[in-house]
């Protein structure tokens, strides 16, 4: 893979292009959002384990620098992590809007040939942002995350349910975000009409299981091979 780092108009991000990347050729795009306290470099290693057709992977850096209030060098999409304000979400949505438009223009990709996903807080944001923009994202990945504002989330969706596909995986031993949050998200999504949903549990803590990669690879291939 070939890594390139960009300072976008709204967010910094790293791009992973396939080794056989051909300038001007259109590739599917997978956008992966890191978790609370990590950075845009945190999920790059996933690319080596995903066995799917050539894709461009985008790894954005969250906008909130935690060095001000925490002792570690990391970033957050929302802070406090579980209680985002409406204003904070509005600002973040604007930043993501700019980033997505920038990426789509840079790589000339069709909007609906893009998948957004993430780990932990990145998964939470993938639910929140991705489900509100079905015209942009063909699929959503949530690894060890949960729905935020689930009591009013579906009431605020202004679009009709689409064939948007969702992949959920969570560890049964997760003591950061409970497995019950993952099951609740699965059940609420199905109840509200999202039928193209795959759900898996692994006997791990707050991390990504080795068994995730072959399942997720198959899921991505199925999405990008379908019309």
C-alpha positions, 0 to 999 in steps of 0.5 A: 500500500502507498500512504499519503498524508493530507491537510484537508480543508477541514481535517487532516487525513491519510490515504492508503492507495493500492500498490497497483494504483493507476492514476485516473482509475476509479476505486471504491473508497473505505473511510475508517474513523479512529477511536477516542484518544487515538489518531489517524494512524491507529487503524492503518494496519487493518489494510494489511489484513483485509483481503478484498478488491483494490480500494482506497482507504481514508483515515481522517484525524479527529479534530479535538486534541486531547493533549490539553486535558489528558496526559496522552497524545490523542484526538477525539471526535466528540468530547465528552465521549458519550455526551455530545452536544448538539452544537458539537455534532453540528460542527463535526458534521460540517467538517465531515461534509467538507472532507467527504466532498473533498475525497469524492472530488479528488478520486472522482468516485461515485458517492454511493460507492463509499463505505464509512466505518470506525472503531469505538467512538469512530463506530459511533460517529459512523452510525450517526453520520452515515445513516443520515447520508444514505446517498453518500454511503453504500455501507456502514461499519461499526466495530465496538461502538454504539448508537448515540442519542438512540432515543431520538435518533430514528425520529431525526432521520429525514430519509426513507429507509434504503438498501444501505448495508450495515456491518456490526461486530463487538466483543462480548468481554468489552468493558468500555462499551458493553456488548448490550449496546451493540445488541441494542443497536442491532435490534433498533436498526432492524426494528426501524427497517434496516434489513441489510445488516450483518452482526457478529460477536467475538469473545474479546475485550475492547479491540478488533478480533482476528476473525473480523478480517475475513468476514469484513473482507467478504462483506466489502467485496459483496458491497462493491461488486453489487450494482 
